[in-house]
Amino acid sequence: MSEFVQQCRQEWARLGVPAAVAEEMALELGADLRDAEAAGMSVEEYLGPSAADAQAFAASWAAERGIIPAPADRERRRRRPFVLVAFTAAAALTLVVAAILLITGEPRISLATSRTHAGISPLPGGPIPHVTRHVSGANASAPIEWILLLAAAVALGFAAWLWVTWNRSGSIIHRAAH
């Protein structure tokens, strides 16, 4: 029996495929590989890229036959954590920026008012104008910063929930399907 078929048998045993079903699949695969060899084809030519990974081939074939659950799409599983990392980083950055802006009180606006009073001068020549200046400053964007801070905190909470869900099931989609 070929090394490829033996590796598939081992994988089917590891996956819990019943022995009788695994034997049937091994005999079928062995016959197909012998026919391909008789036709002058190698295992690589017959199976294509699957020939490089007997475990993945065995799992895929068992899933196609409905013996084991289908494995999750590896590409989707890789892409999801990247999106989740990006979302979490954006929420954390927003939270930090909003907190810094609130703590520093930036940006500030100032309102300056001036009032000129005619003063009484002890010197001959008339009154000397007296200027009163009043400056008041405020953080005009504080309400927006508070809203931003609250939204970022909610987004981080949501991201934390997604991470917990992801870590329990290996993927969010898998958990939602069950």
PyMOL CGO cylinders between C-alpha atoms (Angstrom):
from pymol import cmd
from pymol.cgo import CYLINDER

trace = [
    CYLINDER, 0.00, 0.00, 0.00, 1.33, 3.44, -0.82, 0.3, 1, 1, 1, 1, 1, 1,
    CYLINDER, 1.33, 3.44, -0.82, 2.71, 5.79, 1.82, 0.3, 1, 1, 1, 1, 1, 1,
    CYLINDER, 2.71, 5.79, 1.82, 0.00, 8.34, 0.89, 0.3, 1, 1, 1, 1, 1, 1,
    CYLINDER, 0.00, 8.34, 0.89, -2.81, 5.85, 1.58, 0.3, 1, 1, 1, 1, 1, 1,
    CYLINDER, -2.81, 5.85, 1.58, -1.17, 4.88, 4.89, 0.3, 1, 1, 1, 1, 1, 1,
    CYLINDER, -1.17, 4.88, 4.89, -0.99, 8.56, 5.96, 0.3, 1, 1, 1, 1, 1, 1,
    CYLINDER, -0.99, 8.56, 5.96, -4.68, 8.95, 5.05, 0.3, 1, 1, 1, 1, 1, 1,
    CYLINDER, -4.68, 8.95, 5.05, -5.54, 5.88, 7.17, 0.3, 1, 1, 1, 1, 1, 1,
    CYLINDER, -5.54, 5.88, 7.17, -3.72, 7.38, 10.14, 0.3, 1, 1, 1, 1, 1, 1,
    CYLINDER, -3.72, 7.38, 10.14, -5.56, 10.68, 9.72, 0.3, 1, 1, 1, 1, 1, 1,
    CYLINDER, -5.56, 10.68, 9.72, -8.93, 8.96, 9.45, 0.3, 1, 1, 1, 1, 1, 1,
    CYLINDER, -8.93, 8.96, 9.45, -8.18, 7.05, 12.65, 0.3, 1, 1, 1, 1, 1, 1,
    CYLINDER, -8.18, 7.05, 12.65, -7.20, 10.31, 14.36, 0.3, 1, 1, 1, 1, 1, 1,
    CYLINDER, -7.20, 10.31, 14.36, -10.42, 11.97, 13.17, 0.3, 1, 1, 1, 1, 1, 1,
    CYLINDER, -10.42, 11.97, 13.17, -12.54, 9.11, 14.50, 0.3, 1, 1, 1, 1, 1, 1,
    CYLINDER, -12.54, 9.11, 14.50, -13.70, 7.72, 11.17, 0.3, 1, 1, 1, 1, 1, 1,
    CYLINDER, -13.70, 7.72, 11.17, -15.15, 4.24, 11.81, 0.3, 1, 1, 1, 1, 1, 1,
    CYLINDER, -15.15, 4.24, 11.81, -12.66, 1.49, 10.91, 0.3, 1, 1, 1, 1, 1, 1,
    CYLINDER, -12.66, 1.49, 10.91, -14.94, -0.11, 8.30, 0.3, 1, 1, 1, 1, 1, 1,
    CYLINDER, -14.94, -0.11, 8.30, -15.50, 3.22, 6.54, 0.3, 1, 1, 1, 1, 1, 1,
    CYLINDER, -15.50, 3.22, 6.54, -11.79, 4.06, 6.71, 0.3, 1, 1, 1, 1, 1, 1,
    CYLINDER, -11.79, 4.06, 6.71, -10.95, 0.65, 5.22, 0.3, 1, 1, 1, 1, 1, 1,
    CYLINDER, -10.95, 0.65, 5.22, -13.43, 1.17, 2.38, 0.3, 1, 1, 1, 1, 1, 1,
    CYLINDER, -13.43, 1.17, 2.38, -12.02, 4.64, 1.66, 0.3, 1, 1, 1, 1, 1, 1,
    CYLINDER, -12.02, 4.64, 1.66, -8.42, 3.33, 1.78, 0.3, 1, 1, 1, 1, 1, 1,
    CYLINDER, -8.42, 3.33, 1.78, -9.25, 0.52, -0.66, 0.3, 1, 1, 1, 1, 1, 1,
    CYLINDER, -9.25, 0.52, -0.66, -10.98, 2.97, -3.01, 0.3, 1, 1, 1, 1, 1, 1,
    CYLINDER, -10.98, 2.97, -3.01, -8.08, 5.44, -2.83, 0.3, 1, 1, 1, 1, 1, 1,
    CYLINDER, -8.08, 5.44, -2.83, -5.51, 2.65, -3.31, 0.3, 1, 1, 1, 1, 1, 1,
    CYLINDER, -5.51, 2.65, -3.31, -7.37, 1.37, -6.38, 0.3, 1, 1, 1, 1, 1, 1,
    CYLINDER, -7.37, 1.37, -6.38, -7.59, 4.87, -7.84, 0.3, 1, 1, 1, 1, 1, 1,
    CYLINDER, -7.59, 4.87, -7.84, -3.88, 5.47, -7.28, 0.3, 1, 1, 1, 1, 1, 1,
    CYLINDER, -3.88, 5.47, -7.28, -2.97, 2.08, -8.84, 0.3, 1, 1, 1, 1, 1, 1,
    CYLINDER, -2.97, 2.08, -8.84, -5.15, 2.89, -11.88, 0.3, 1, 1, 1, 1, 1, 1,
    CYLINDER, -5.15, 2.89, -11.88, -3.46, 6.27, -12.20, 0.3, 1, 1, 1, 1, 1, 1,
    CYLINDER, -3.46, 6.27, -12.20, -0.03, 4.63, -11.92, 0.3, 1, 1, 1, 1, 1, 1,
    CYLINDER, -0.03, 4.63, -11.92, -1.00, 2.08, -14.59, 0.3, 1, 1, 1, 1, 1, 1,
    CYLINDER, -1.00, 2.08, -14.59, -1.97, 5.01, -16.80, 0.3, 1, 1, 1, 1, 1, 1,
    CYLINDER, -1.97, 5.01, -16.80, 1.50, 6.48, -16.28, 0.3, 1, 1, 1, 1, 1, 1,
    CYLINDER, 1.50, 6.48, -16.28, 0.50, 9.18, -13.76, 0.3, 1, 1, 1, 1, 1, 1,
    CYLINDER, 0.50, 9.18, -13.76, 2.20, 9.88, -10.47, 0.3, 1, 1, 1, 1, 1, 1,
    CYLINDER, 2.20, 9.88, -10.47, 0.30, 10.53, -7.23, 0.3, 1, 1, 1, 1, 1, 1,
    CYLINDER, 0.30, 10.53, -7.23, 1.13, 14.24, -7.63, 0.3, 1, 1, 1, 1, 1, 1,
    CYLINDER, 1.13, 14.24, -7.63, -0.26, 14.32, -11.16, 0.3, 1, 1, 1, 1, 1, 1,
    CYLINDER, -0.26, 14.32, -11.16, -3.41, 12.44, -10.16, 0.3, 1, 1, 1, 1, 1, 1,
    CYLINDER, -3.41, 12.44, -10.16, -4.22, 14.32, -6.94, 0.3, 1, 1, 1, 1, 1, 1,
    CYLINDER, -4.22, 14.32, -6.94, -2.72, 17.70, -7.81, 0.3, 1, 1, 1, 1, 1, 1,
    CYLINDER, -2.72, 17.70, -7.81, -1.86, 19.95, -4.85, 0.3, 1, 1, 1, 1, 1, 1,
    CYLINDER, -1.86, 19.95, -4.85, -3.64, 17.54, -2.46, 0.3, 1, 1, 1, 1, 1, 1,
    CYLINDER, -3.64, 17.54, -2.46, -0.77, 15.06, -2.86, 0.3, 1, 1, 1, 1, 1, 1,
    CYLINDER, -0.77, 15.06, -2.86, 1.47, 17.30, -0.75, 0.3, 1, 1, 1, 1, 1, 1,
    CYLINDER, 1.47, 17.30, -0.75, -0.74, 17.05, 2.37, 0.3, 1, 1, 1, 1, 1, 1,
    CYLINDER, -0.74, 17.05, 2.37, -2.23, 13.62, 3.03, 0.3, 1, 1, 1, 1, 1, 1,
    CYLINDER, -2.23, 13.62, 3.03, -3.83, 14.75, 6.31, 0.3, 1, 1, 1, 1, 1, 1,
    CYLINDER, -3.83, 14.75, 6.31, -5.70, 17.61, 4.65, 0.3, 1, 1, 1, 1, 1, 1,
    CYLINDER, -5.70, 17.61, 4.65, -6.75, 15.34, 1.78, 0.3, 1, 1, 1, 1, 1, 1,
    CYLINDER, -6.75, 15.34, 1.78, -8.05, 12.68, 4.17, 0.3, 1, 1, 1, 1, 1, 1,
    CYLINDER, -8.05, 12.68, 4.17, -9.96, 15.22, 6.28, 0.3, 1, 1, 1, 1, 1, 1,
    CYLINDER, -9.96, 15.22, 6.28, -11.43, 16.88, 3.21, 0.3, 1, 1, 1, 1, 1, 1,
    CYLINDER, -11.43, 16.88, 3.21, -12.55, 13.59, 1.70, 0.3, 1, 1, 1, 1, 1, 1,
    CYLINDER, -12.55, 13.59, 1.70, -14.10, 12.41, 4.99, 0.3, 1, 1, 1, 1, 1, 1,
    CYLINDER, -14.10, 12.41, 4.99, -15.93, 15.74, 5.28, 0.3, 1, 1, 1, 1, 1, 1,
    CYLINDER, -15.93, 15.74, 5.28, -17.20, 15.50, 1.69, 0.3, 1, 1, 1, 1, 1, 1,
    CYLINDER, -17.20, 15.50, 1.69, -18.64, 12.08, 2.47, 0.3, 1, 1, 1, 1, 1, 1,
    CYLINDER, -18.64, 12.08, 2.47, -20.34, 13.51, 5.56, 0.3, 1, 1, 1, 1, 1, 1,
    CYLINDER, -20.34, 13.51, 5.56, -18.40, 11.32, 7.97, 0.3, 1, 1, 1, 1, 1, 1,
    CYLINDER, -18.40, 11.32, 7.97, -16.89, 14.24, 9.89, 0.3, 1, 1, 1, 1, 1, 1,
    CYLINDER, -16.89, 14.24, 9.89, -17.88, 17.93, 10.05, 0.3, 1, 1, 1, 1, 1, 1,
    CYLINDER, -17.88, 17.93, 10.05, -16.42, 20.07, 7.32, 0.3, 1, 1, 1, 1, 1, 1,
    CYLINDER, -16.42, 20.07, 7.32, -13.28, 21.92, 8.40, 0.3, 1, 1, 1, 1, 1, 1,
    CYLINDER, -13.28, 21.92, 8.40, -13.61, 25.69, 8.67, 0.3, 1, 1, 1, 1, 1, 1,
    CYLINDER, -13.61, 25.69, 8.67, -12.34, 27.69, 5.76, 0.3, 1, 1, 1, 1, 1, 1,
    CYLINDER, -12.34, 27.69, 5.76, -8.71, 28.42, 6.63, 0.3, 1, 1, 1, 1, 1, 1,
    CYLINDER, -8.71, 28.42, 6.63, -8.57, 31.63, 4.60, 0.3, 1, 1, 1, 1, 1, 1,
    CYLINDER, -8.57, 31.63, 4.60, -11.63, 33.05, 6.34, 0.3, 1, 1, 1, 1, 1, 1,
    CYLINDER, -11.63, 33.05, 6.34, -10.23, 32.03, 9.72, 0.3, 1, 1, 1, 1, 1, 1,
    CYLINDER, -10.23, 32.03, 9.72, -6.96, 33.86, 8.98, 0.3, 1, 1, 1, 1, 1, 1,
    CYLINDER, -6.96, 33.86, 8.98, -8.71, 36.96, 7.69, 0.3, 1, 1, 1, 1, 1, 1,
    CYLINDER, -8.71, 36.96, 7.69, -11.12, 37.31, 10.61, 0.3, 1, 1, 1, 1, 1, 1,
    CYLINDER, -11.12, 37.31, 10.61, -8.49, 37.79, 13.32, 0.3, 1, 1, 1, 1, 1, 1,
    CYLINDER, -8.49, 37.79, 13.32, -6.83, 40.49, 11.20, 0.3, 1, 1, 1, 1, 1, 1,
    CYLINDER, -6.83, 40.49, 11.20, -10.11, 42.40, 10.93, 0.3, 1, 1, 1, 1, 1, 1,
    CYLINDER, -10.11, 42.40, 10.93, -10.74, 41.88, 14.64, 0.3, 1, 1, 1, 1, 1, 1,
    CYLINDER, -10.74, 41.88, 14.64, -7.24, 43.11, 15.51, 0.3, 1, 1, 1, 1, 1, 1,
    CYLINDER, -7.24, 43.11, 15.51, -7.71, 46.19, 13.31, 0.3, 1, 1, 1, 1, 1, 1,
    CYLINDER, -7.71, 46.19, 13.31, -11.12, 46.94, 14.88, 0.3, 1, 1, 1, 1, 1, 1,
    CYLINDER, -11.12, 46.94, 14.88, -9.75, 46.54, 18.40, 0.3, 1, 1, 1, 1, 1, 1,
    CYLINDER, -9.75, 46.54, 18.40, -6.73, 48.74, 17.64, 0.3, 1, 1, 1, 1, 1, 1,
    CYLINDER, -6.73, 48.74, 17.64, -8.92, 51.48, 16.12, 0.3, 1, 1, 1, 1, 1, 1,
    CYLINDER, -8.92, 51.48, 16.12, -11.25, 51.44, 19.14, 0.3, 1, 1, 1, 1, 1, 1,
    CYLINDER, -11.25, 51.44, 19.14, -8.33, 51.54, 21.59, 0.3, 1, 1, 1, 1, 1, 1,
    CYLINDER, -8.33, 51.54, 21.59, -6.65, 54.39, 19.70, 0.3, 1, 1, 1, 1, 1, 1,
    CYLINDER, -6.65, 54.39, 19.70, -9.91, 56.35, 19.64, 0.3, 1, 1, 1, 1, 1, 1,
    CYLINDER, -9.91, 56.35, 19.64, -10.33, 55.82, 23.38, 0.3, 1, 1, 1, 1, 1, 1,
    CYLINDER, -10.33, 55.82, 23.38, -6.78, 57.00, 24.12, 0.3, 1, 1, 1, 1, 1, 1,
    CYLINDER, -6.78, 57.00, 24.12, -7.05, 60.09, 21.90, 0.3, 1, 1, 1, 1, 1, 1,
    CYLINDER, -7.05, 60.09, 21.90, -10.42, 61.09, 23.38, 0.3, 1, 1, 1, 1, 1, 1,
    CYLINDER, -10.42, 61.09, 23.38, -9.07, 60.64, 26.93, 0.3, 1, 1, 1, 1, 1, 1,
    CYLINDER, -9.07, 60.64, 26.93, -5.96, 62.72, 26.18, 0.3, 1, 1, 1, 1, 1, 1,
    CYLINDER, -5.96, 62.72, 26.18, -8.03, 65.48, 24.63, 0.3, 1, 1, 1, 1, 1, 1,
    CYLINDER, -8.03, 65.48, 24.63, -10.33, 65.54, 27.64, 0.3, 1, 1, 1, 1, 1, 1,
    CYLINDER, -10.33, 65.54, 27.64, -7.44, 65.56, 30.13, 0.3, 1, 1, 1, 1, 1, 1,
    CYLINDER, -7.44, 65.56, 30.13, -5.50, 68.30, 28.36, 0.3, 1, 1, 1, 1, 1, 1,
    CYLINDER, -5.50, 68.30, 28.36, -8.59, 70.32, 27.52, 0.3, 1, 1, 1, 1, 1, 1,
    CYLINDER, -8.59, 70.32, 27.52, -7.43, 70.80, 23.96, 0.3, 1, 1, 1, 1, 1, 1,
    CYLINDER, -7.43, 70.80, 23.96, -8.46, 72.38, 21.66, 0.3, 1, 1, 1, 1, 1, 1,
    CYLINDER, -8.46, 72.38, 21.66, -9.34, 75.55, 23.55, 0.3, 1, 1, 1, 1, 1, 1,
    CYLINDER, -9.34, 75.55, 23.55, -11.19, 78.57, 22.32, 0.3, 1, 1, 1, 1, 1, 1,
    CYLINDER, -11.19, 78.57, 22.32, -10.90, 81.98, 23.86, 0.3, 1, 1, 1, 1, 1, 1,
    CYLINDER, -10.90, 81.98, 23.86, -13.33, 84.82, 23.91, 0.3, 1, 1, 1, 1, 1, 1,
    CYLINDER, -13.33, 84.82, 23.91, -11.82, 88.22, 24.52, 0.3, 1, 1, 1, 1, 1, 1,
    CYLINDER, -11.82, 88.22, 24.52, -13.87, 91.33, 25.21, 0.3, 1, 1, 1, 1, 1, 1,
    CYLINDER, -13.87, 91.33, 25.21, -12.59, 94.84, 25.63, 0.3, 1, 1, 1, 1, 1, 1,
    CYLINDER, -12.59, 94.84, 25.63, -14.29, 97.83, 27.10, 0.3, 1, 1, 1, 1, 1, 1,
    CYLINDER, -14.29, 97.83, 27.10, -12.97, 101.34, 27.07, 0.3, 1, 1, 1, 1, 1, 1,
    CYLINDER, -12.97, 101.34, 27.07, -13.86, 103.67, 29.93, 0.3, 1, 1, 1, 1, 1, 1,
    CYLINDER, -13.86, 103.67, 29.93, -13.16, 107.32, 30.14, 0.3, 1, 1, 1, 1, 1, 1,
    CYLINDER, -13.16, 107.32, 30.14, -11.14, 107.81, 33.24, 0.3, 1, 1, 1, 1, 1, 1,
    CYLINDER, -11.14, 107.81, 33.24, -10.59, 110.93, 35.29, 0.3, 1, 1, 1, 1, 1, 1,
    CYLINDER, -10.59, 110.93, 35.29, -7.11, 112.22, 35.04, 0.3, 1, 1, 1, 1, 1, 1,
    CYLINDER, -7.11, 112.22, 35.04, -5.43, 114.31, 37.70, 0.3, 1, 1, 1, 1, 1, 1,
    CYLINDER, -5.43, 114.31, 37.70, -3.37, 115.92, 34.98, 0.3, 1, 1, 1, 1, 1, 1,
    CYLINDER, -3.37, 115.92, 34.98, -4.62, 118.82, 32.95, 0.3, 1, 1, 1, 1, 1, 1,
    CYLINDER, -4.62, 118.82, 32.95, -5.41, 117.78, 29.45, 0.3, 1, 1, 1, 1, 1, 1,
    CYLINDER, -5.41, 117.78, 29.45, -8.43, 115.67, 29.95, 0.3, 1, 1, 1, 1, 1, 1,
    CYLINDER, -8.43, 115.67, 29.95, -9.44, 112.14, 30.77, 0.3, 1, 1, 1, 1, 1, 1,
    CYLINDER, -9.44, 112.14, 30.77, -7.21, 109.18, 29.97, 0.3, 1, 1, 1, 1, 1, 1,
    CYLINDER, -7.21, 109.18, 29.97, -9.02, 106.24, 28.41, 0.3, 1, 1, 1, 1, 1, 1,
    CYLINDER, -9.02, 106.24, 28.41, -8.98, 103.14, 30.54, 0.3, 1, 1, 1, 1, 1, 1,
    CYLINDER, -8.98, 103.14, 30.54, -9.28, 99.72, 28.82, 0.3, 1, 1, 1, 1, 1, 1,
    CYLINDER, -9.28, 99.72, 28.82, -10.75, 96.71, 30.60, 0.3, 1, 1, 1, 1, 1, 1,
    CYLINDER, -10.75, 96.71, 30.60, -10.04, 93.43, 28.95, 0.3, 1, 1, 1, 1, 1, 1,
    CYLINDER, -10.04, 93.43, 28.95, -11.82, 90.19, 29.83, 0.3, 1, 1, 1, 1, 1, 1,
    CYLINDER, -11.82, 90.19, 29.83, -10.65, 86.82, 28.41, 0.3, 1, 1, 1, 1, 1, 1,
    CYLINDER, -10.65, 86.82, 28.41, -12.52, 83.61, 29.01, 0.3, 1, 1, 1, 1, 1, 1,
    CYLINDER, -12.52, 83.61, 29.01, -11.42, 80.22, 27.71, 0.3, 1, 1, 1, 1, 1, 1,
    CYLINDER, -11.42, 80.22, 27.71, -13.33, 77.03, 27.26, 0.3, 1, 1, 1, 1, 1, 1,
    CYLINDER, -13.33, 77.03, 27.26, -12.94, 73.62, 25.74, 0.3, 1, 1, 1, 1, 1, 1,
    CYLINDER, -12.94, 73.62, 25.74, -15.53, 73.86, 22.99, 0.3, 1, 1, 1, 1, 1, 1,
    CYLINDER, -15.53, 73.86, 22.99, -15.16, 70.26, 21.88, 0.3, 1, 1, 1, 1, 1, 1,
    CYLINDER, -15.16, 70.26, 21.88, -15.64, 68.65, 25.31, 0.3, 1, 1, 1, 1, 1, 1,
    CYLINDER, -15.64, 68.65, 25.31, -19.13, 67.29, 24.55, 0.3, 1, 1, 1, 1, 1, 1,
    CYLINDER, -19.13, 67.29, 24.55, -17.86, 65.68, 21.34, 0.3, 1, 1, 1, 1, 1, 1,
    CYLINDER, -17.86, 65.68, 21.34, -14.87, 64.22, 23.18, 0.3, 1, 1, 1, 1, 1, 1,
    CYLINDER, -14.87, 64.22, 23.18, -17.12, 62.69, 25.84, 0.3, 1, 1, 1, 1, 1, 1,
    CYLINDER, -17.12, 62.69, 25.84, -19.31, 61.14, 23.15, 0.3, 1, 1, 1, 1, 1, 1,
    CYLINDER, -19.31, 61.14, 23.15, -16.20, 59.84, 21.36, 0.3, 1, 1, 1, 1, 1, 1,
    CYLINDER, -16.20, 59.84, 21.36, -14.84, 58.42, 24.62, 0.3, 1, 1, 1, 1, 1, 1,
    CYLINDER, -14.84, 58.42, 24.62, -18.14, 56.65, 25.34, 0.3, 1, 1, 1, 1, 1, 1,
    CYLINDER, -18.14, 56.65, 25.34, -18.38, 55.27, 21.79, 0.3, 1, 1, 1, 1, 1, 1,
    CYLINDER, -18.38, 55.27, 21.79, -14.79, 54.00, 21.95, 0.3, 1, 1, 1, 1, 1, 1,
    CYLINDER, -14.79, 54.00, 21.95, -15.46, 52.32, 25.31, 0.3, 1, 1, 1, 1, 1, 1,
    CYLINDER, -15.46, 52.32, 25.31, -18.53, 50.58, 23.87, 0.3, 1, 1, 1, 1, 1, 1,
    CYLINDER, -18.53, 50.58, 23.87, -16.52, 49.53, 20.79, 0.3, 1, 1, 1, 1, 1, 1,
    CYLINDER, -16.52, 49.53, 20.79, -13.79, 48.08, 23.02, 0.3, 1, 1, 1, 1, 1, 1,
    CYLINDER, -13.79, 48.08, 23.02, -16.40, 46.17, 25.01, 0.3, 1, 1, 1, 1, 1, 1,
    CYLINDER, -16.40, 46.17, 25.01, -17.80, 44.77, 21.78, 0.3, 1, 1, 1, 1, 1, 1,
    CYLINDER, -17.80, 44.77, 21.78, -14.29, 43.85, 20.62, 0.3, 1, 1, 1, 1, 1, 1,
    CYLINDER, -14.29, 43.85, 20.62, -13.65, 42.07, 23.92, 0.3, 1, 1, 1, 1, 1, 1,
    CYLINDER, -13.65, 42.07, 23.92, -16.87, 40.09, 23.47, 0.3, 1, 1, 1, 1, 1, 1,
    CYLINDER, -16.87, 40.09, 23.47, -15.80, 39.16, 19.91, 0.3, 1, 1, 1, 1, 1, 1,
    CYLINDER, -15.80, 39.16, 19.91, -12.39, 37.99, 21.17, 0.3, 1, 1, 1, 1, 1, 1,
    CYLINDER, -12.39, 37.99, 21.17, -13.99, 35.82, 23.86, 0.3, 1, 1, 1, 1, 1, 1,
    CYLINDER, -13.99, 35.82, 23.86, -16.42, 34.37, 21.32, 0.3, 1, 1, 1, 1, 1, 1,
    CYLINDER, -16.42, 34.37, 21.32, -13.59, 33.79, 18.84, 0.3, 1, 1, 1, 1, 1, 1,
    CYLINDER, -13.59, 33.79, 18.84, -11.34, 32.09, 21.37, 0.3, 1, 1, 1, 1, 1, 1,
    CYLINDER, -11.34, 32.09, 21.37, -14.05, 29.70, 22.60, 0.3, 1, 1, 1, 1, 1, 1,
    CYLINDER, -14.05, 29.70, 22.60, -15.02, 28.42, 19.19, 0.3, 1, 1, 1, 1, 1, 1,
    CYLINDER, -15.02, 28.42, 19.19, -12.05, 29.04, 16.89, 0.3, 1, 1, 1, 1, 1, 1,
    CYLINDER, -12.05, 29.04, 16.89, -14.24, 31.22, 14.73, 0.3, 1, 1, 1, 1, 1, 1,
    CYLINDER, -14.24, 31.22, 14.73, -17.24, 33.46, 15.15, 0.3, 1, 1, 1, 1, 1, 1,
    CYLINDER, -17.24, 33.46, 15.15, -19.05, 31.83, 12.25, 0.3, 1, 1, 1, 1, 1, 1,
    CYLINDER, -19.05, 31.83, 12.25, -18.69, 28.35, 13.77, 0.3, 1, 1, 1, 1, 1, 1,
    CYLINDER, -18.69, 28.35, 13.77, -20.26, 29.53, 17.05, 0.3, 1, 1, 1, 1, 1, 1,
    CYLINDER, -20.26, 29.53, 17.05, -23.16, 31.26, 15.27, 0.3, 1, 1, 1, 1, 1, 1,
    CYLINDER, -23.16, 31.26, 15.27, -23.89, 28.14, 13.21, 0.3, 1, 1, 1, 1, 1, 1,
    CYLINDER, -23.89, 28.14, 13.21, -24.33, 25.95, 16.28, 0.3, 1, 1, 1, 1, 1, 1,
]
cmd.load_cgo(trace, "trace")
